[in-house]
Amino acid sequence: MVRDYEDGQKYGKIYTQDEIKEIVRYAEARHITVVPEIEMLGHCVAVLAAFPNLSCTGRKFEVAAKWGVFEDVYCAGNDEVFDFLGNVIGVQGCLWTEHIKTEGEAELMSFPRMCELSEVAWTPQNQKDFEGYKQRIKIYLKRLDILGVNYYREPEILH
Protein backbone atom coordinates (compact mmCIF):
# COMPACT_ATOMS: atom_id res chain seq x y z
CA MET A 1 0.00 0.00 0.00
CA VAL A 2 1.31 3.45 -0.81
CA ARG A 3 0.91 5.96 2.02
CA ASP A 4 2.16 9.46 2.77
CA TYR A 5 4.50 10.35 5.62
CA GLU A 6 3.52 13.34 7.71
CA ASP A 7 6.12 15.35 5.78
CA GLY A 8 4.43 14.50 2.47
CA GLN A 9 6.94 11.88 1.28
CA LYS A 10 5.57 8.67 -0.19
CA TYR A 11 6.50 5.25 1.05
CA GLY A 12 5.48 1.79 -0.01
CA LYS A 13 4.85 0.21 -3.38
CA ILE A 14 2.31 -2.19 -4.74
CA TYR A 15 4.07 -4.90 -6.72
CA THR A 16 2.42 -6.90 -9.47
CA GLN A 17 2.70 -10.68 -9.42
CA ASP A 18 5.05 -10.48 -12.40
CA GLU A 19 7.32 -8.04 -10.55
CA ILE A 20 7.45 -10.31 -7.51
CA LYS A 21 8.21 -13.32 -9.73
CA GLU A 22 11.07 -11.38 -11.32
CA ILE A 23 12.48 -10.50 -7.90
CA VAL A 24 12.36 -14.16 -6.87
CA ARG A 25 14.01 -15.28 -10.16
CA TYR A 26 16.74 -12.64 -9.72
CA ALA A 27 17.39 -13.79 -6.15
CA GLU A 28 17.35 -17.51 -7.01
CA ALA A 29 19.90 -16.96 -9.78
CA ARG A 30 22.22 -15.60 -7.08
CA HIS A 31 21.39 -18.35 -4.55
CA ILE A 32 19.44 -15.92 -2.36
CA THR A 33 16.24 -16.86 -0.60
CA VAL A 34 13.57 -14.18 -0.52
CA VAL A 35 11.91 -14.07 2.91
CA PRO A 36 8.88 -11.80 3.07
CA GLU A 37 8.71 -9.41 5.99
CA ILE A 38 6.17 -10.51 8.55
CA GLU A 39 3.83 -7.62 9.23
CA MET A 40 0.23 -7.13 10.14
CA LEU A 41 -0.48 -3.66 8.83
CA GLY A 42 -0.28 -1.16 11.70
CA HIS A 43 -0.73 -3.62 14.51
CA CYS A 44 2.81 -4.91 14.90
CA VAL A 45 3.97 -2.34 17.47
CA ALA A 46 0.82 -2.87 19.55
CA VAL A 47 1.51 -6.61 19.61
CA LEU A 48 5.17 -6.05 20.48
CA ALA A 49 4.13 -3.75 23.33
CA ALA A 50 2.16 -6.67 24.78
CA PHE A 51 4.61 -9.41 23.74
CA PRO A 52 8.15 -7.97 23.44
CA ASN A 53 9.52 -11.53 23.25
CA LEU A 54 8.22 -11.63 19.65
CA SER A 55 10.65 -8.90 18.60
CA CYS A 56 14.28 -9.43 17.72
CA THR A 57 15.40 -7.18 20.58
CA GLY A 58 13.02 -8.14 23.40
CA ARG A 59 13.05 -4.51 24.56
CA LYS A 60 10.03 -2.72 25.98
CA PHE A 61 7.73 -1.13 23.36
CA GLU A 62 5.15 1.63 23.60
CA VAL A 63 1.95 1.42 21.57
CA ALA A 64 2.27 3.83 18.64
CA ALA A 65 0.24 7.03 18.94
CA LYS A 66 0.28 7.65 15.17
CA TRP A 67 0.56 5.59 12.02
CA GLY A 68 3.72 5.29 10.00
CA VAL A 69 6.61 3.02 9.12
CA PHE A 70 8.35 1.55 12.14
CA GLU A 71 11.64 -0.27 12.45
CA ASP A 72 10.16 -2.78 14.87
CA VAL A 73 8.93 -6.00 13.27
CA TYR A 74 8.36 -9.56 14.34
CA CYS A 75 11.56 -11.58 14.57
CA ALA A 76 11.45 -14.12 11.74
CA GLY A 77 14.14 -16.19 13.47
CA ASN A 78 11.94 -16.70 16.52
CA ASP A 79 9.68 -19.78 16.45
CA GLU A 80 7.35 -18.14 19.01
CA VAL A 81 6.43 -15.59 16.32
CA PHE A 82 5.09 -18.27 14.00
CA ASP A 83 3.16 -19.95 16.81
CA PHE A 84 1.63 -16.60 17.76
CA LEU A 85 0.78 -15.57 14.21
CA GLY A 86 -0.61 -19.01 13.45
CA ASN A 87 -3.02 -18.62 16.36
CA VAL A 88 -3.94 -15.02 15.61
CA ILE A 89 -4.24 -15.30 11.87
CA GLY A 90 -5.91 -18.69 12.11
CA VAL A 91 -8.88 -17.40 14.05
CA GLN A 92 -9.47 -13.88 12.80
CA GLY A 93 -12.95 -13.17 11.50
CA CYS A 94 -13.29 -9.53 10.54
CA LEU A 95 -16.57 -7.81 9.81
CA TRP A 96 -15.94 -4.51 8.04
CA THR A 97 -18.96 -2.34 8.77
CA GLU A 98 -18.44 0.68 6.53
CA HIS A 99 -21.37 -0.34 4.34
CA ILE A 100 -23.46 -2.19 6.91
CA LYS A 101 -26.36 0.00 7.98
CA THR A 102 -28.34 -2.16 10.42
CA GLU A 103 -27.92 -4.77 13.11
CA GLY A 104 -29.79 -7.23 10.89
CA GLU A 105 -27.26 -6.74 8.08
CA ALA A 106 -24.42 -7.29 10.55
CA GLU A 107 -26.05 -10.51 11.72
CA LEU A 108 -26.51 -11.67 8.14
CA MET A 109 -22.81 -11.12 7.47
CA SER A 110 -21.74 -12.72 10.78
CA PHE A 111 -23.84 -15.88 11.02
CA PRO A 112 -23.24 -18.73 10.50
CA ARG A 113 -19.79 -17.42 9.57
CA MET A 114 -18.76 -17.23 13.24
CA CYS A 115 -19.78 -20.85 13.72
CA GLU A 116 -17.78 -21.90 10.68
CA LEU A 117 -14.76 -19.92 11.80
CA SER A 118 -14.92 -21.55 15.23
CA GLU A 119 -15.14 -24.98 13.63
CA VAL A 120 -12.03 -24.33 11.54
CA ALA A 121 -10.08 -22.74 14.38
CA TRP A 122 -10.90 -25.13 17.20
CA THR A 123 -11.14 -28.50 15.48
CA PRO A 124 -7.81 -30.34 15.22
CA GLN A 125 -6.80 -30.93 11.60
CA ASN A 126 -7.11 -34.72 11.88
CA GLN A 127 -10.70 -34.41 13.19
CA LYS A 128 -12.09 -32.04 10.57
CA ASP A 129 -15.08 -33.63 8.87
CA PHE A 130 -17.41 -31.59 6.66
CA GLU A 131 -20.27 -34.10 6.84
CA GLY A 132 -20.11 -34.08 10.64
CA TYR A 133 -19.95 -30.29 10.61
CA LYS A 134 -23.10 -30.08 8.48
CA GLN A 135 -24.94 -32.04 11.16
CA ARG A 136 -23.56 -29.90 14.01
CA ILE A 137 -24.34 -26.60 12.28
CA LYS A 138 -28.00 -27.57 11.79
CA ILE A 139 -28.37 -27.74 15.58
CA TYR A 140 -26.77 -24.31 15.95
CA LEU A 141 -28.95 -22.82 13.22
CA LYS A 142 -32.02 -23.93 15.21
CA ARG A 143 -30.65 -21.90 18.12
CA LEU A 144 -30.22 -18.88 15.86
CA ASP A 145 -33.84 -19.30 14.71
CA ILE A 146 -35.07 -19.36 18.31
CA LEU A 147 -33.04 -16.22 19.07
CA GLY A 148 -34.41 -14.48 15.98
CA VAL A 149 -30.96 -13.96 14.44
CA ASN A 150 -30.92 -12.89 10.79
CA TYR A 151 -28.39 -15.34 9.34
CA TYR A 152 -27.32 -16.41 5.85
CA ARG A 153 -28.97 -19.66 4.86
CA GLU A 154 -26.35 -21.62 2.96
CA PRO A 155 -28.03 -24.00 0.49
CA GLU A 156 -25.20 -26.57 0.61
CA ILE A 157 -25.44 -26.89 4.39
CA LEU A 158 -29.22 -26.77 4.68
CA HIS A 159 -29.83 -29.68 2.28
C-alpha positions in Angstrom: 0.0 0.0 0.0 1.3 3.4 -0.8 0.9 6.0 2.0 2.2 9.5 2.8 4.5 10.4 5.6 3.5 13.3 7.7 6.1 15.4 5.8 4.4 14.5 2.5 6.9 11.9 1.3 5.6 8.7 -0.2 6.5 5.3 1.0 5.5 1.8 0.0 4.8 0.2 -3.4 2.3 -2.2 -4.7 4.1 -4.9 -6.7 2.4 -6.9 -9.5 2.7 -10.7 -9.4 5.0 -10.5 -12.4 7.3 -8.0 -10.6 7.5 -10.3 -7.5 8.2 -13.3 -9.7 11.1 -11.4 -11.3 12.5 -10.5 -7.9 12.4 -14.2 -6.9 14.0 -15.3 -10.2 16.7 -12.6 -9.7 17.4 -13.8 -6.2 17.3 -17.5 -7.0 19.9 -17.0 -9.8 22.2 -15.6 -7.1 21.4 -18.4 -4.5 19.4 -15.9 -2.4 16.2 -16.9 -0.6 13.6 -14.2 -0.5 11.9 -14.1 2.9 8.9 -11.8 3.1 8.7 -9.4 6.0 6.2 -10.5 8.5 3.8 -7.6 9.2 0.2 -7.1 10.1 -0.5 -3.7 8.8 -0.3 -1.2 11.7 -0.7 -3.6 14.5 2.8 -4.9 14.9 4.0 -2.3 17.5 0.8 -2.9 19.5 1.5 -6.6 19.6 5.2 -6.0 20.5 4.1 -3.8 23.3 2.2 -6.7 24.8 4.6 -9.4 23.7 8.1 -8.0 23.4 9.5 -11.5 23.2 8.2 -11.6 19.6 10.6 -8.9 18.6 14.3 -9.4 17.7 15.4 -7.2 20.6 13.0 -8.1 23.4 13.1 -4.5 24.6 10.0 -2.7 26.0 7.7 -1.1 23.4 5.2 1.6 23.6 2.0 1.4 21.6 2.3 3.8 18.6 0.2 7.0 18.9 0.3 7.7 15.2 0.6 5.6 12.0 3.7 5.3 10.0 6.6 3.0 9.1 8.3 1.5 12.1 11.6 -0.3 12.4 10.2 -2.8 14.9 8.9 -6.0 13.3 8.4 -9.6 14.3 11.6 -11.6 14.6 11.4 -14.1 11.7 14.1 -16.2 13.5 11.9 -16.7 16.5 9.7 -19.8 16.5 7.4 -18.1 19.0 6.4 -15.6 16.3 5.1 -18.3 14.0 3.2 -20.0 16.8 1.6 -16.6 17.8 0.8 -15.6 14.2 -0.6 -19.0 13.5 -3.0 -18.6 16.4 -3.9 -15.0 15.6 -4.2 -15.3 11.9 -5.9 -18.7 12.1 -8.9 -17.4 14.1 -9.5 -13.9 12.8 -13.0 -13.2 11.5 -13.3 -9.5 10.5 -16.6 -7.8 9.8 -15.9 -4.5 8.0 -19.0 -2.3 8.8 -18.4 0.7 6.5 -21.4 -0.3 4.3 -23.5 -2.2 6.9 -26.4 0.0 8.0 -28.3 -2.2 10.4 -27.9 -4.8 13.1 -29.8 -7.2 10.9 -27.3 -6.7 8.1 -24.4 -7.3 10.5 -26.0 -10.5 11.7 -26.5 -11.7 8.1 -22.8 -11.1 7.5 -21.7 -12.7 10.8 -23.8 -15.9 11.0 -23.2 -18.7 10.5 -19.8 -17.4 9.6 -18.8 -17.2 13.2 -19.8 -20.8 13.7 -17.8 -21.9 10.7 -14.8 -19.9 11.8 -14.9 -21.6 15.2 -15.1 -25.0 13.6 -12.0 -24.3 11.5 -10.1 -22.7 14.4 -10.9 -25.1 17.2 -11.1 -28.5 15.5 -7.8 -30.3 15.2 -6.8 -30.9 11.6 -7.1 -34.7 11.9 -10.7 -34.4 13.2 -12.1 -32.0 10.6 -15.1 -33.6 8.9 -17.4 -31.6 6.7 -20.3 -34.1 6.8 -20.1 -34.1 10.6 -19.9 -30.3 10.6 -23.1 -30.1 8.5 -24.9 -32.0 11.2 -23.6 -29.9 14.0 -24.3 -26.6 12.3 -28.0 -27.6 11.8 -28.4 -27.7 15.6 -26.8 -24.3 15.9 -29.0 -22.8 13.2 -32.0 -23.9 15.2 -30.6 -21.9 18.1 -30.2 -18.9 15.9 -33.8 -19.3 14.7 -35.1 -19.4 18.3 -33.0 -16.2 19.1 -34.4 -14.5 16.0 -31.0 -14.0 14.4 -30.9 -12.9 10.8 -28.4 -15.3 9.3 -27.3 -16.4 5.9 -29.0 -19.7 4.9 -26.4 -21.6 3.0 -28.0 -24.0 0.5 -25.2 -26.6 0.6 -25.4 -26.9 4.4 -29.2 -26.8 4.7 -29.8 -29.7 2.3 
